[in-house]
Amino acid sequence: MSETTSIASNGSPSGANGSSSGAAQTAPGLDFELPILALEAQLRTLEQTPARTPEQEEELRRIRREVNETTRQVYSNLTPWQIVQVARHKDRPYTADYVSLVFEDFVELHGDRKFGDDRAMLTGFARLDQHKVLVVGHQKGRTYKERTACYFGCAHPEGYRKAMLKMKMAEKYGIPIVCLIDTPGAYPGIGAEERGQSQAIAENMYEMSRMKTPIICIVIGEGGSGGALGIGVGDRVAMLQYSYYSVISPEGCAGILWKSHQFAEKAATALKFTSSDLLRLGVIDHVIEEPLGAAHRDHFQTAARVKQYLLRSLRELSSKTGDQLTQQRYEKFRAMGKFLEEPLAVAE
């Protein structure tokens, strides 16, 4: 990913503790954002000018309008590969950011009672307005030290077992579950395989499919492979506008099909994993629109839209019984992957 340094037009970056205070103040810009960054540089120069003249004030208003229009044009024409770059942006809000911006009274729960506590999987009870909920989500970490501790959002088997242990506790007390998905995939190391990575993910998918409490899943960044599916079976599955949800990363797909990661952009187009593609194909239920310039430019507005979607979904699901939830969830996932077969023409 090619990046250049810039300062966003508002807010400040998320801190090392994962809490967010708006859009990034010193945010790296992606290569296709260069026209926006150039205008923002002009804007900053004018804003820092003391005692501006009426002509400078008018120029300031003009550049602000141009920044908005250019940002709108750039982000309305992103390719799938560019969407992947946005989904991976280092200043994009993570699960811990949503915990601080969307929920209240969060109490983190640790450990799987078998091996240890996986920092790549964040779990805990919280309050969402009048609703008590369990929050489960991948956590990538903001600094390099945090990212290393969180394995860049790649959970181990103990992370998925921790998530399931807390989900069963929530089901016992009739508490809805909110899953925030943001991972390139489950951790692929030898230790993870030895401790039953694939089995842990499969058990989570099975158990989530029959839980008698509402489950809402949102892909907030990367939704990669089984790592995403391990907490991705829900009554409502949504995606943020510039996230992706795929059976494999574009680099992995390119390595398998074309034997080179240089074809990642071609693979991204072929995989049809953007939010608009998956909504059209019936894989997800809703696309949560991001603010102008994507989530990394405005954490607050993104969090407000996520909260609005969660509250609306909880209102819709709270009236259903446990048996209704499991039956509709079963029908929802069984309906995916339909295709039309035409009978072969018989040669005369």
Secondary structure, DSSP 8 states (H G I E B T S, - for coil): --EEE---SSSB---TTS--BSS-SS-EEEGGGHHHHHHHHHHHHHHT-SS--HHHHHHHHHHHHHHHHHHHHHHTS--HHHHHHHHT-TTS--HHHHHHHH-EEEEE----SSS---TTEEEEEEEETTEEEEEEEE---SSHHHHHHTGGG---HHHHHHHHHHHHHHHHTT--EEEEEEESSS--SHHHHHTTHHHHHHHHHHHHHT-SS-EEEEEEEEEEHHHHHTT---SEEEEETT-EEESS-HHHHHHHHTSSGGGHHHHHHHHT-BHHHHHHHTS-SEEE---TT-GGG-HHHHHHHHHHHHHHHHHHHTTS-HHHHHHHHHHHHHTTT-----------
